[in-house]
Amino acid sequence: MKSASILKALLWKEIKEIKRDKKLLLSTILLPLISLPAIGVLTAVLLYYQPINIALVNQDTESELNKWFIDNLYSNLVSKGYSVEITSDLNNVLRNLTFDLIIRIPMDFTSNLTSLDKVAYVDIIKRTGVSEDRVNRAEQDARAIISSISQVISELKIKDLASRAGLVNINVESVRNPIQVRVPIYIAPSGEPAKPEDIVKPFIARLLILSFSFIVTPASTFIVDGIVGERERKTIEMLLASPAGLWDLLVAKLISSSLIGLIASLADIIGLLFYYGILVTALGGLFATVLDAGLILVHAFTAFLTILVTVSISLPFITRTKGIKAASNIASLFSIIGLAFFVSGWVIDFYKLPITVLRPLLLVPYTHSILVIQSYVYGDFMTLLISVLVLISLSVSIMFISLKTLDREKVLLAG
């Protein structure tokens, strides 16, 4: 009971220090809350005010069919938000850097389009040095529009040929596309038809895994200041001379550091959700599809355990380091290792890795943090539970070993 009351008093002291350090608390909470949504708003605004500029270069002879094709292509591209200009001067367009995509209708387009033995080609010219993803999307949209117009012309040609052959009832698609693939059906991990949120959830999960890399650093910084900073401020001697044991002091430091990390984690989650929600809304989606209360709770708990493991591992090294700069460098090393794993978790599905590859990775605690989130998405709650238990076991065991290897003299003198 006495040890519990001492630990409680030390935790209260650490929490009071956190509350007193308004700048740390505000920067930990407000930075991700403001920066990430601000990035989302800025991106959405810039997407609106800087559309992809497309030039329709019509070098074909004017005809009703040519005008119909150009008008349809122009109106459909404009309806998708692109800035489109119709011209016949290709050389001027090529020199004009404001055009990101150029669609050229060559001189023989109409004559080839109306023939039965030739193909009417359209050239697409893409400029290097512009936003590749957006230009590729514009190219795909242009191809889709041209394909739909081609389908109309194809249908007219097939019906004309059928009429000449004396055929009355004809299915155009059976001639034009005798073999077709139906629209893909999305299924959830359970095998049931996927809901819209099931499609969005894996992407949100990857974002949350990536956000782990941003929460380890604040916790590491706080534990460095809590131990090395206390030593440099000459206050650690007073704490070590108090009735509180070294164990109580360091456990209080570990838990308070993990709480700082948890606060950063929650702020990161909210910031990331607002960032993605703004982009989803800007692109015409529903903000509600990015919300999953269960995933957020699982992430918050996993973040706390991830931070606890990190500060427990770094504790023996930090306590043996004399200066804050050296201790910060050591803490940064663990942050870099975490960053490597969490960026990999953003790209790679650890859940589906071959067991021969996954087995050695399981020795690193961050692998289990990634598996918790990915297992939740796949609905594999057994793997999720095992990974959580492993994280808890690692947190407790590493903390115990770290504390056992220290004594008052080592903490006081950094030896």
N, C-alpha and C positions, 0 to 999 in steps of 0.2 A: 504493500500500500504506500509505503514511504517513497519507494522508487517511482511508483506511478505518479505521485503528487509532485515529485521533483521534475519528472519528465514533462508533466503538465505545465509546471511553472516555466520551464525552459522553452516549451513550445509557445507559451503565451508571450514570452520575451521576444522570440523570433517573429511572431506574427505582429507584435507591436512595432518592431523595427521595420517590417515590411510596410505597415500602415504609415509609419513616419516618413518613409522614403517615397514621397508622393510622385517624384519624377519616375522612379523605377516602376511603380504600380501603374501610373497613367500611360507611360510609354509601352509597357507590356500589354495593356488592354487596348489602348486607342490606336497604336501603330497599325496592327493588322485590321482593326475595325474600320479605320479611315482609309488606309492605303489601298487595300484590295478592292473595296467597292469603288474607290476613286479611279483605280485603273480600269475597272469594268465600265464605269460611266464614260471616262475619256475614250475608251476603245469604241463604245457604242456611238458616241457623238462623232468621232472621226470616221467611223464606217458610214454614218449618215451624210456627213459633209464632204467626204472624199470618195465618191463612187468610182468604180472602174470605168474608164473612158474607152469606148469602142467606136471604131471607124468602119462604116459600111462603104467599101469602095466598089461602086457599080461601074464596070467597064463594058457591060453588055449593051447591045442596041436596045433602045426603048421599045417596049411592046406592052400590051395589056398583061400578059403573063409575067413579064419581068417586073412590072409595077406591082402586081399582086404579090409576088414573092417578096420584094423589098419591103412593101408596106407591112406584110405579116411579120417578117423577121424584125423589123424596126419596132413595131408596137409591142411584140412579145418581150423583146429585150428591155424596153423602157418600163414595162409593167413589172419586171423583176428588179428594178432599181438602178439599172445601168444608164450611164450618160452616153447617148448614141448620136453620131453625126453621119449623114449621108453625103458622099462626095464621089467624084470620078477621078480625082488627081492622086494617084498612088504615090508618086515621088514626094509630093508635099506632105502626105500622111506619114511616110517613112521617116522624114526629117523632123516631124512634130513629136517631141518627146512626151507630150501630154496624153497621147493615145497608148493605152496599155495592150489592147487587142485589136487586130485589124482583120476584117473579114472581106475577102476580095471575091467578087463575082466576075469571072473572066468573060471575054468578048463572045465566046461561042456558047455561053450558058443556055440561052433560050432554045437555040437550034438543037443542042444536044438533049435538052429536057423534053422536047416534043418528039424526038426520034424514038425508034424501037430497037436500034442497034448501037446506041451510044449512051454514055453516062455523063450527066452534067455534074462537073466538079465545082466545089467551093473551096477556096484556100483560106486557111487560118494562120495568121502571122502573130507570134507572141514576142513582146519586147523583153529582153533580159534586164535585170536590175530592178524589177518591181516586185511587189508582194506576190510571191509565187503561188501561194495557196489561193488567194483571191482571184488571180488571173486564171488559174486552173479551173476554179469553180465557174468563172465566166465562160471559159471555153466549153465546159461540160453543158452549161445552160444553152449556149449557142448551138452546140451539136444536137441537143435534145429538141430544140425548136426547129432546126433544119430537118431533123429526122421526122418530126410530126408533119411538117409540110410535105416532105417526100412521100409519106404514107398517103396523103390526100391525092397527090399526083399519080402514085402507083395504083390507087384504087380506080381512078378515072381511066387509066390506061387498060387495066384488066377488064373493066366493064365494057370499054369500047371494043376490045378484042373479043369478048364473049358475045357481044351484040353482033359483031361481024360473023362469028361462028354459028349464030343462031341459038345460043344458049340463053335460057330465060332465068332460071334459078341457079345462081352461082354464089358460093361463099368466097369472098375475096381473100380472106385470111388463109383458106385451105390451099390457095394457089401461091400467095405471096410468102406466107410463113407456115409451111406444113407441119413443122415441129416447133413448139414454143415451150418456154419455161414459165411456170406461173410465178406470181409475185411471192417473194420469200415470206415464210411464216416464222416469226420470232417466237421462241419458247423460253420459258424461265428455266432455271436449273432443275426444278421439280419435273419438268417435262410438260407442264401445262402451258397454254397460250400466254405469251408475255403481255403484261400491262405496260402502259407508257413508262411508269416509274421503274419497271424491271429493266428497261432498255437504258434508262438514264443512270440507274444505281451503280453499275460497274465503273462508269466514268467518275462519279462522285467519290466512289471508294478509292480510285487511283489518286484523286486530288487529296483525299484525307491521308493516304499513305505518304504522299509527297510532303504534306504539312508536318509530318513527324520531324522532318529535317530542320524545321524552324523552331521547334519547341525545346530541343535539347540544349541549345546554346544559352538561353536565359537561365535555365536551371544550373548549368555548369558555371556560369558567371556568378550566380548568387552563392553557390557553395564555395567558390574561390574566395569571394569577399567575406563569406561567413567564417572562414578558417584563417586563411592567410591575411585577410584584412584585419581580423581581430588581433592577430599576432602583431601586425605592423602598427596598429593603434594602441598597442600595449594593454588591451583589455582582456586578452585570453588568460593572462596570469590570474586575474581576479576570478574568472569563471572556473579555472582549474583548482583554485584554492577554496572554492565554495563547497558546501556539502554535496553538491551534485557530482556524480561520478563522470568520468570521461565518456563512458557508454551513453549516459543520458544526454550529455552535451552534443555528441556527434549524431545520435539518433534524431535529436531535435533539429539539428542542422540539415540532415538528410530529408526529413519529412517536410520541413519548411521550404527547402529548395524544390522538392517535388511539387509542392503546392503552387509555387511561382510558375513552374513549368506547366502545371495543369491550367492555371489562369491564362497563360499564353496560348495553350492548346485550345481552350474554349473560344478565346478571341480569334484565333486563326480559323477555327471551324466556321464561326459566324461570318468572318470576313470572306472566306472562300465561298460559302454558300451564297452570300450577297453578290460576290463577283460573278459567279456562274449564273445566278438567277437573273442578274442584269443582262448578261449576254443572251440567255435563253429568251427573255422577254423582248429584247431588241430584235431577235431573229423570228419573233412571232410565236414563241412557245409559252408554256404556262410555268410560272415561278414555283407553283406548288409541287411540280414534278421533281424538284431537286431536294425536297424535304423528306427525311426518313428519321423519325425520332429514335428508333432502335439503333440505327447505324451511328447516330451522333453519340448516344450513350455508350455504346461499345467502344467507339473511338476515344471518348474522354477517359474511360477507365483504362484502356490500353495505353493511352498517352501517359497517364500517371505512373503506370508500372514501367513503361519504357524509360521515363525520366529517372525513376527510382533506381533501376538497374544501372543506368549511366553514371549517376552520381555515386553509387555504391562502388562501382569499378574504379572510378577516378579518385575516390577518397584516399587510398593509401599513397598515391602519387602526389596528390595536392598537399597533403599534410606533411610530406617530406620535402616540400619545395619552399625555399625561403622567401622569394619575391613574388609579387602578384603577377608580373609579366611572365615569369617562367611558369607559374601555375596556370595562367590563362592559356599559354601555348600548349600545355599538356591537355587542358580541357578542350582546346580547339581540335586536338588530334582525335579525341573521341567523337567530336562533332563531325569531323570529316569522314570517319568510318561510318557513322550513322547516315550521313548524307549519301555516301556511296550505295548503301543498302536501300535507302528509301527512294532514291532516284531510280534504282534498278526495279524496285517494287512498283514504280509508276509505269515502267515499260514492260516488265516481265511478270507473267502470272506464276508466282512461286507455287501456288496451289497445284499447278499442273506439271511442275518440273519432275523429271524421272527421279525415282527414289535414290538412285546412285549419285545424282547431282545434289539433291536436296539434303541428304543425310549429313554431309560435312558442314553444310550451311546452318543446320540446326544447332551447331555449337555456338553460333553467334546469336545473342538474345534478340537482336533486331529482326532476325528471320521470323521469330514467333510473333512479333508485333505486326509484321506484314501478313502472316497467315491468319491472324485473328480477323482482320478486316476482310481479306479475300474469302475466308471460310464463311463469314456472315453473308456475303453476296451470293455464294453458291448454296446457301441454306444448309451447310454441313456444320451443324452445331456441336457435334462430337469433336471434330478437329478444333473448332473454336474453343471449346471448353478445355481441351488438352493444352492448347497453346497458352491460354490464360493461366492455367495451373502451372505450366512450365515457367511463365514469366513471374508469377508469384513466388514459386520455389527459388528461382534464380535471384530474385530481388532479396529475399530473406537470407538465403545462403551466402550470397556475395557480400551482403551487408554484415552478416555475422563474421565471415572470414576477414573482411576489411577491418572491422572493429577489433577483432582478436589480435591482429598483427600490430596494433598500435598501443602505445602507452603514453602517459602524461609527458614524459621527457621528450619523446619523438615529436609530439604535437607542439610542445612549447618551443623546442630548439630547432625543429625541422631537420632532424638528423636521421 
